[in-house]
């Protein structure tokens, strides 16, 4: 942890080294777990890339005392280096067919690869989840192959469908709901990433790893039907 | 049961907000002007947790199919029960069959209608605050109906102790995480004169009309809060509010005090505000 910044009246921002690095993420998420377990009272924590945002509601909390407590907790945690955090690896099916891969052609043009190679590179990577935000259940994934980076569309589309798999710059991700969007769409994932009827509503958490697996249209449709049934349990997508 | 005869411009059920899910990307939502919402709840004998209707600019018409105590606080709004005018900041007992018309807001932007027992719509992720698609709708629609919770047996209605001064225009700010990226020129433009609310304002955020010049370096997406002021590369200012996305990629230059978020919720297009730096 590099430093703690004040962020308004009832929040503190804890920042790590500004780099997209799984090791830094690991250190940060290990401390996030310690904070959640150690801090007394009602705190909310949001984490993304190298930031932890600590939020509370009580107006009379002594912020300087809290900062000191956090520093002490962190220094203490470095001594006990073994991570007790559970990291899950998920394999998510993606259908890359023409009818859903709206921007595949522009990535073909930009990269000089054909669509088969682009799909191979998209599926060939291990992605790390650096946080959740933008939309409920939207995963910030790191690890996209350099050759298939592509800037966002100059003008966003009014509507991108739920499950759309896209690329924007060095990021790739899945739209958990229909939304306006400026990402380059290359496929669709049938798995619901956010469900208010489940706890937690997102089965993937920061620090987890994701693989994409290319599936045929028939398999994609089977998944779509299966996720609607009450029996569907995301745990069947766990790899490790 | 209460029936919506006319939903008004943008009326939604809001309570204190949806906590513990921001880490999943779910905005906190909840009432924007907490002081006025709380005053309305106090007047009808509700706890401050009770869900209320947040009314924006033009209010709803509601048919009461049961008796209830109501109160409306916040912006000045024209109110009528069965055609007879009633006042804001007062509690009234409505009887079964009564029609409540909340018409135009004349000064300010948002009013809060509290009903005894609280609005009893479905709790999703621990809150009744409307936020689509976490809840099935973002606002009240024509023909909707909802129930209210059981009335509190004590029946004592407390007096309001503090009101929001809707005509105030000083917005207090602390430095945001990227405050140090601002130049002297930026600071001068932010604090030396009043700035204007643009037509782009809603529960997600308030954009200001003024252009103060952008910051060159880009930033990775980071967690944000309601009350965070972002500076876009184009030089525009966006003040995030209760339904704002939980993360953002624009520099977070300033952060509003909590009470200034309540006050900003009463501002509308062409209103002018003055930032005051709290350091």
Interface residues (C-beta under 8 A of the other chain):
Chain A: X5 X6 X7 X8 X9 X10 X11 X13 X15 X18 X20 X42 X44 X45 X46 X47 X48 X49 X51 X53 X55 X57 X59 X131 X132 X133 X134 X135 X136 X137 X138 X140 X176 X177 X194 X196 X200 X201 X202 X206
Chain B: X19 X20 X21 X22 X23 X24 X25 X26 X124 X125 X133 X134 X174 X175 X176 X177 X220 X221 X222 X223 X225 X227 X228 X245 X246 X247 X252 X255 X256 X257 X258
